[in-house]
Amino acid sequence: MSWWLLLLVYVGYVGFTLAVTTGTVFDGLRGWLLSFAHPLNPLPLAGKFLGCSMCFGFWVGVVGDAFHPFYRGSEWWIALSVHVASGGLVSLASYVVDLAMKMVEAVVADKEQQNEFIRKSFESGVHDEAPPPEGTDMAAGGQPGE
């Protein structure tokens, strides 16, 4: 197997991990599993597992790597350590991509909030350059400190 095909397989592992852990398709399943409140019921743990990109990614890497034919004939401990390393690689990559996606979502939400503020200020006739800084107390009259 060439290196680019192996890279494609690992990108697929990360994509699968992110689809399960952050995708809206699995929101219902994760919510249903988390809804069980009995302390001895393991289903809430499964719900947390399906929402954690690092946890789920590790096991996707370990199980997925077990199907590669690279390690046939190797010592068992070499194959096992490579499977664990593969799990760590997929786990780390999934976590980094998940964090990057959350940062992009936060920036987009912030821009949308600024655009909404500008739109409302134009509609009301007030044309400030920028929204008021966070933490500024606005009284009922609309002036700071009143």
Secondary structure, 3 states (H helix, E strand, C coil): CCHHHHHHHHHHHHHHHHHHHHCHHHHHHHHHHHCCCCCCCCHHHHHHHCCCHHHHHHHHHHHHHCCCHHHCCCCHHHHHHHHHHHHHHHHHHHHHHHHHHHHHHHHHHHHHHHHHHHHHHHHHCCCCCCCCCCCCCECCCCCECC
